[in-house]
């Protein structure tokens, strides 16, 4: 139990003491007009109260990501909690914060436009391709997962509502409206309520687990990793024998660090009325997502009397959605069952619609398209039509590409933030060191994954270690060169 409280305390202290230091490097200016004040047009640039903005940002980035990912990551043992906490404070929250900073500093623009400003047109094109690809994958995943859940509910068995295609089309119809309409018609009205619901659900699950979970992790569980034979480090807790590096870091992205979050940054950056709200909205929302991730990692680690074998059996039977349903029903009864359905059906929908909205904004920014109703229609219809046909693909294939794209984009954003800090002559190490580590993880994964070069898993660690060492040496060299130029 004490391990869980230590994790939550580190997240809270990270926001309290580390985030002000990070904010200081960013050069926030509370006296300038924000994009919302300069470009207000009643569609995307709409003023939102900071508390409402926080809840919307939290829900946009959360969905089921910090629930499903940590549940899958729990197969790696208590080390999943370590990655969630350290990855969040030092990587994910910093990533989200600078995504918001750069967007609000660049008129609320999307990532590819920011990349073109700070680097060049080649990097802009790279970011445009992978941002669009990731947003499509996110949107499609968050059509398929809730549609599959709703069509398989017992209450709908034998009825028209048991048809998966019906729910796919129904969700697409809602996405069409949410993508097309001004942000204050649906998103700002309902999403704060869903954000509060996720907070309540997480709190109740955490309390129930701490009172009654059969396998709460203790300090000895962590010490065992360091005392074990290094040839078998991190292999034993996973029933499939999968190594932590790099798979744990790819499995748990939301909750630790997620490139998808950067695609959501412009939505709220266009709605904030002062730059002083960037830190609480972006860094704060990611801290909350980290807490959600810790709770569901704890559920995977501790809630099953059979231990990891029980978790693995349930995952094989029905995936993380079934685990959510089992935990919520077991610990919260009827209320838990209702919350579980909302968690795995409504929450992904609230991330899927903003994914497609972000895709529209990305295309608009890239090609400088005026935002008339006609143009919004011309963009929304083909985007969602392509998404419908992508739902016919194998879900596991979509998920693998989503996971890789997610990590690759977060790595690119960290390098983009590093360039931003270099230009400001600020303390770039807060983004450059996480960027180097994320680069090592990403390259290790693509070299060893089935969707990449499919090399031996034994190559993952040395490739990642070599990339990290070379990256750090390169950073020291570039840093020294900049220091000499500054002195000169």
N, C-alpha and C positions, 0 to 999 in steps of 0.2 A: 504493500500500500504506500509506503514511504517513497518508493521510486516514482510512482505516479505523481505524487505531490511535488517532488523535486522537479519533474518535467514541467509541470504547470507553473511552478515558481520561476523557473528559468525563462519561460516564455514571457511571463509578466515583467520580470526584471529586464529582459531584453528590450521590451517596449519602453520601460521607465527610464533606463539609463543609456542603452545603446542607440535607440532610435533618435534621440536629440542630437547625438554626435553625428549620425548619418545625415540628419536634416541640415546640420550646420555646413556640411560639405557641399550640399546641393545649391546653396545660394538662394533660398526662398525670399521673396520680397512681398510683404503684406500690403505695400502701398500701390502696386500696379494694378491695372484693370485686368481681370481674367478674361479668357476667351469668351466666356458666357456673356460678359458685359459688353464686349466689343462686337460680337457676332450674333447676338440674340435674334432668332428667326422663328421660334415657336415650334420647331420640330426636334432638333438635336441639341441646340444651344438653349437650354431652358434652366432657369435657376432652381436649385434644389437645396432644401435645408440640410446642413451638414450631417445631422443624425440620420435623416432619411437617406442621404447619399452613402453613409457608412453601411446601413443595412442593405441597400441595393448592391453596393460593391461586394459585400460579404456573400450575398446570395448568388451574384453573378459568378464569382470565382469558386464558390463552394459546390453547389449541386450535390452530386453523389461522389465527386472526386475524393474528398477527404474522408469518405466513408468506405467506398469500395477499395481504394488503393491501400489504406492501412490494414484492412481486413486481409487482403492478399499478402501484404507485407508481413503480417503477423506470423506467417509460416516460417519466417527467418528467425523468430524468437524475439526476446526483449531488445535486441539491438535495433529493431524497427523503431522503438521509442527514441533511441539516441539519434537516429537519422532524422526523424521528424523534428525534434527539438533543435539540434544544431543546424540542420538544413534550413529550417524556418528562420531562426534568428539571424544567422550569418549569410544566408543565401536567398531564400524565398521572399522574406519580408523586404529585404534590401532591393531585390529584383522588382517587386511590385511597387515599392515606393518610387524608384527611379523611372519605372514605366509611367507612373502618374506625373512625376516631375517633368520629364522630357515632353510629354504630351501637352501639359498645361503651358509649358514654356514655348511650345511650337504651335500655338493656336488651336490646341485640341486635335492635332493631326494624328494619323495612324502611324504605326511602326515603320512601314516602308518609306514614308516621306521623311521621317526623322532620320532613318538610316542614310538616306540620300543626302541629307544636310550635313551630317557629321562624318560620313565616309565618302562614298561616291555612288555613281549610278549603278555600278555592278553590284555593290552590296545592297542597294535599294531593290534591284531586281531579285536578288537572292531572298531578301526578306519578304518581298511581295509574294513570291511563289510559295514559300513555306508558311507564311501567315495565312494565305488563302487555303492552302492544303490542310493546315491544322484546323482552321475554322470549319471547313467542310467535314472533316473527320469528327470533330466534336459535335457538330450539329446532327450528323447521321447517327453517331453513337447514342445521342440523347433523343433520337426518335425511336430507334430500335429497342433500347432497354426499357423505357416505360411502356411502349406498345406491347412488348412481350409480356411484361408483368400484368398489365390490365387485361389482356386477352386470355390470360390463364387463371384469373381469379375464380374461385369456386362459385361465387355468386352469379357469374356470367355463364357458367357451364351449360351447354345445350341451347344457348340463345345467340342472337345475331351479334351480340357484343363480344362473343368469344372469337370473333374473326380478327386476326392480327392486322390484316390490311385495313379494316375499318379504323382501328386506332392509329395506324400510321397516317392515314389521310386526315383524321380528326386533328392530330397533333400538327401536321403540316398546315392545316387551315389556320390553326391558332398562330403558328410561326409566321404565316403570311401577314396576319394582322399586326402582330408585334413588331415585325420588321418594317412594315409600311407606315404605321401610325406614329404620330409625335410621341416622344418619350413619356410625356405627362398624361397620356390617355390610359395606359395599362401599367407600365413598369413602375412608375413612381407611386401609383395608387395601391397596388397589391403586393409588390415585392417586399416592402418593409415588413408586412405581416408575416410572410413566409420566412423572412430572415429571423424574426422573433421566434417563430415556431421551431426553427432549427436549433436556436439557442436553448429553448425550453426542453426540447427532446434530448439534446446532448447532455444537459444538466441532469435530467432524470435518469438517463442511462448510466451516467458516471456514478451518481449516488447509489443506484441499485447494484452496480458491479462492485463498488468498494465495500458494500455491506455483505455481499453474498457470493462473490465469484470464487470458484474453487481453487484457482491457480494464480493468485496475484503474484507478480514478479517481485523478487527480493534482490538485495545487493549481490548475493552469491550467484545469481543467474548471469550477471554481467561479468563477475570475476572469472567465471568458468570459461568465458571466451578467451581470456588472456592467459589462462593457465593451461589450456588445451594445446595439443600438438598443432603447430602452425599449418601442417599439411592438411589438417582437417578443419581449420577454422571456419566457422559459419556454415559448415555443411550439415552437421548433425541435426540442428533444430528443424531443418526443412525436410519434410517427408520425401520430396523428389530429389534430394541431394543437390540442390541448386546453389551455386556460390553467391555470396553477398555482392561481390564486385563483379560486374556492374549491375546485376539484375535487381537488387533491392532498390537502388536509386532510380531505376526506370519504373519499377512497380509502384513505389510511393513517390509520386510527383506532387499532385495536389496534397496539401498538408505540409510539404517540405519545400518544394520549388516547382513551379509550373509555368511554362511558356504561354499557355492559354490565358493566364491572368493578364499578361501584357497586352493581349488583343482586346481585353475588356477595358483597359485603362482610358482610352479616348472617350468612352461613353460617359463616364463620370467627370473626366477632365473638362468636358464641354459644359458641365452643369455646376461646377463649384464657383462660389462667389468670392473666394479669397484664397490665396496660396497657403495661408496658415492651416487650412483644412486638409492639405495633401497628406501630411504625416498621419493624423488620426484616421483618415479614411482608408488610405492604402496600406500603410504599415500596420495599422490597427486591425483592419479586416483580415490580413494575413495571420496575425497573431491569433485571432479567434479561430481561423481555419486550422491552425496548428493544434489548438486545444481540441477541436472536433476530431482531428486525426489521431491525437493521443488517446482519446476516449475509445475510438473504434479499434485502434491497434490493441488497446487493453482488452477490449471485448474478445478479439480473436485469440489473444494469448491466454486469457484467464477464464473465459466463460464456459469452457467445455470440460466436463469431468474427465473425458478421455484424453484431454490435452490436445496436442497438435494433430493427432490422428483423427479426433472428432471434428476439428475444424476442416481438415483436408477432406474428410468423407462428405461433409455438407457442401463444401465448395464443388466437389466432383458431381454432386447430385443436382445442384441448382445455382451455383455461382454465388457471388457475394450478396446478391439480392436475397437469396434464401437465408443466408447467415443473418442479415439485418432482420428479416422477418422472425427468425427463430429467437434471436437475442431479445428483440423488443417484446415479443409475446411471452417469452419465458420470464422476463424480469418486470414487465409493466402490465401484463394481462391484456384485457380488451383494449384499453387506451393505447398500449404499446403496439397492438396490431394495427390500429388506425394510423398511428404515427409512422409505422413501418411502411405502409402503403403510400403515404404521403411522401416519405423520404425517398423511396425508390421509384416513384412515379412523377410526383409534382416537382421535386427539386431538380431532377435532370432537365425537365421541360423548361424551368426558369433559367437554366444555363444554355440550353439549346437555342432558345429564341434570341438571346443576346449574342450568341455566336453568329447567327445569321445576320443580325443587325450590324455587328462589327464587320462582317464580311462586306455588307453593303457600304459601310463607311470607308472601308479600305479601298474598295473599287472606286468610289466617288473621289477620294483624295488622290488616288494614283492617276486618274484620268481627268481630274478637275471637272466633274459633271455637276451642273446646277441641280439642286434638290427640289425640283418641282414634283407634284404628285405623279405626273406622267413618267418622269424619269425613275422615280422610286418604283413604280409598277414594272417598268422595263427591266429593272435590275432584280426585283424580288421574284418575278415569275420564273425566269430561267434558273436562278440559283436554287429555288426550292424544287423545281422540276428535276434538276440533276440530282439533288439530294434524295428525291423519291426513288430514282432508279438505283442509287447507291445502297439503299436499304435492302436491295435484293442480294447483295454480296454477303459472304460469310462474316458474321459479327466478329469472330476471333481475328480474322485478317484485318478488318477495320481497326480493331483495338490495338493490334501490334503496331500498325503504322501511326496511329494516334499517339501511342506512348513514345515512340521514337521522335516523332515530329515535335512533341511537347518538350522533351528534353533539349532537342536541337535548338528550338526557338528560344528557350530560356537561356541557353548558353550564348546565343547571338545577342540577346538583349543585355546580358551582363557585360559583354564586350562593348556594346554600344554605350552603356552607362560609363564604362571605363574611359572611353574616348571623351565623353562629356566631362568627366572629372579631370582628365588630362588637360583639356582645353581651359578649364577653370584654374589649373594649377592647384587643385585640391587634393585631399588624401585619397588617391585612387585605389589603395589596397583593399578598401571595403568592398569593391566590386571586382577588381582584377584577380585577387586570389580565388574567390568563388568561381570566377570565369574559367580559370585554369583547371580547377578541379572538375567543373562541369564538362569541360572539353575532354578531359581524360575519361570520364564516365561515358560520354557520348561516343567517342571513338572506340572504346573497348566494346561497347554494346554492338555497334554496327559491324565491327570486325568479327564478332563471335556469334551474332544472332542469325537465325534462319532467314530473316528478311534482308540480311546484309551479306557479308562474305562467308559466313558460316564456317569460320575457322575453329580450331580446338578451343574449348573453354579455358584451357590452361594458359592460353595466350592473353586472356583478358587482363589479368593483374599486371604482367610486365608491360603490356602496351599502355595501360592506363598510367602506371607509375612513370614510365619513360616520358609520356606526354606532359605529366604534371611537373617533373623535374625540368624538362626543356622549357616549358612555359614559364616557370618561376625564374630560371636563369635569364630568359629573354626579358621578362618584366624588370628584373634588376638592371639589366643593361639599358633598356629604354628609359627607365627612371633616372639612372645616372646621367644619361645623355641630356635629358630634359633639364636636370638640375644644373648641368654645366652651361646650357644655353641661357637659363634664367640668370645665372651669375654673370655671364658675359653681357 
